[in-house]
Amino acid sequence: TSIEPQDISYFQSAFERIEAAINEANDFDPYRYLASNTHLIDVFGANLDEASNHYYTFAEIENNTLIKFDEWSYLASYQDLISSLNGNSYEGVKHYVNYGYREGRTTNIFDASNYLASNSDLMSLIGINNTDAAKHFSTNGFHEGRSLDSFDEWSYLASNHDLISGIDKTLADDHYVQNGFWESRSLDTFDEWSYMASNGDLIFAFGSS
């Protein structure tokens, strides 16, 4: 039985989180603790001493954690931060605690599937892990001028007739990243002009431009 790429990504992510959990007790960081538990920012602001004291006193009881905040996704979500912080993810954590949370910045605007689908060469290099995609854009892709959204969902679906009835347009990039790329599916073999020419009623409905 072959192992699907999405299975590899799932287990890779799981192992990373397990490793982070194991190291958490010996690698406490008050910034990451606050970023992962934003209700504490409401109480303590960016006071690191208060955050540290809370962690050692209450974290186990309240089941608070250090590993919920995806610093790479946050950084990749804001190109102004990539420029000002020079792609440093830890500086991104500090920014979120000191400024981003109060500014109402969200942490997951970055669309990893769209980025990978728009830059399919990356999947052979870094796989399909969302965090790795965000890291690549923050440290390399942004400066290389890579596109965040040049994947044509409609062309992909039209070029693969079997997907039309089963895949929503909004999930086309996910399908390509998790399945289509590895199946060597076409991105754009649909001939729009031949389709129009073969269905004359469409020319009157949509024109020829």
N, C-alpha and C positions, 0 to 999 in steps of 0.2 A: 504494500500500500504506500503510495507516494504521500509526502508531506506537503501540504499546501503552503504558499507563501504567507497567508494570513495566520496560519497556525504557528509558523516560525516567529512572526511578529508578536503574537499573543504571548508565547512562552518567553521570548526575549524580554518583553515588557514586565512580565510577572517576576522573572528572575532579578531584574533590575530593582523592582520594588522590594523584593525580599532582602536583597543585599543592602538596600538603603535602610530598611527596618532594623536589620542586624547591627548596622553601624551607627544607628541613630543615637543610642545611649552614650556612645563614646565620641560622638561628633556633633554635639548639640550646638546649634547656631540660633541665637535669638531672632535674627532677621527672618530666617526661614520659618521659624516657629510662628512669628507674627503673621507672615505672609500666608501661611497655611491655615491660620485660624483668625480670620478677619474680625471676628467679634471681640478679639482681644485688642485690636488696634482701636476699636471704639472706646475701650476702657483705658488702655495704657498709652495710646498714641504710638510713638516710636521709642518709648523708654525701654531700653534693652535690659536694664537691671530688673525692672518690674516683670518683664517677659521671662527672664531667666528664673526669677524667684517663683513665678507662677508655674513654670514648667516642672521644676523640681518638687513643688508642693502639691499641685493639683492635676497635672497633665494625665497621669495614669488613671486617676479617678474619673476625669471627664473624657477620657479617650481622645484627647487632642493628639495631633501628630505633626511631624516635620515634613512629611513627604507628599502632601496634597498639592502644593503649589508647583506648577510647571513653569519654571523660570525661562526655559527656552521658548515656550509658546508665547509667554508674555512679551519677551523681547522681540520675537519675530512679528508680533501683532502691531508693532509701532515702529515705523521706519525712522522716525525722529530719534527714538531711543537707540536704535542700532548705530546711528551716526554719532550721537552724543556720548554713548557709553562704549563705543568701539567694539561692539559685539561681545561684551563681557556679561555673562549671564548673572553672575553674583551681584554685579552692580545693578542689574535689573531687579533683583530681589530687594535690594536696598531702596531703589527708586520707588518700587511699588509700596513699600511700607511708609516711606517718608513723604511721598507725593501721589503716586498713582492711585492708591485706594481712595484718598480724599478727592481726587480729581474725577473719580467715577470711571476710571479706565477698567475695562474688562480684561480678562486674562487669556481669552481664547478666540480672538478674532481670526488668527492665522488659520487658513484652511490647508492643512497638510496634504490632503488628497488632491486638491486642485493644483497645488504647487508641484507635486510629484507627477501628476498627469500632464502638466504643462512642460515638464522637464524630464522626459522618460529615461534619459541617460542616467539619471541619479538612482533609479531603482536598482540597477545592476551594481551600483557602487555602495549605496547605503541601505538598501532594502526599502521596506514600506513602513517603518516605525515612525509614528507622528513626531515624537520628540527629536529623532535624528533629522527629520526633514526640517523642523523648526531651527535646529542647531545649524544645519547647513545653510539655510537662508540667512541666518544672523551673522555667521562667520565668513561665508563665501558668496552665496547667491545674490545677496543685496548688492555687494560691491561688483559682482560680475554682470549686474544688470539683468538677471534672470527674471522671467515673467512669473507673476503670481497667479495669473488667470488667462491663459491663452488656449486652454483645452476647449475644443468645440464639441459640446455635448450632443447637439443635434446631428452633426455629421457622423459622430461615433455611432449613435443609435441607428441612423439611417443606413450606415455602412454594414451594420450587423442586424439583419432583419429579425433574428430570433430573440433579440433583446427588447424590441419595441413593445411587446405586450407585457413583458415582465419587469422592466426597469424604468423607474421614474427618471425624468430628465435630471432632477436634482441629485440623483444617486449614480449618474453615469460615470462621473469621475471616480467614485469609489469602486465601481465595478471594474473600470479599466486598471486601476492601481492594484486591486486585489486579485483580479482574474485575467482581464483582457490582455494586459501587457505580456503576461506569462504564457498566454495562449496564442500570442502573436496575432491578435485580432487587428484588423485594419482601423485606422483612425479616420480615413476619408477616401473611400472608394465609391461613394454615392455620386452619380452623375446627375446633377440637378437639371441640366439642359435636356438631357435625354428623357428624363422623367417628365418634364414639362411638355416636350415635343410629343411624347406618347400619350399625353392626356390633355388634349386641346382645350377642354373646358377650364383647365387651371390657368391658361394664358389669359383668358377673359377675366378670370377672378382675381389674379395676382399681377397681371401685366408681364412684360418680358424683361424688366430691369432687375 
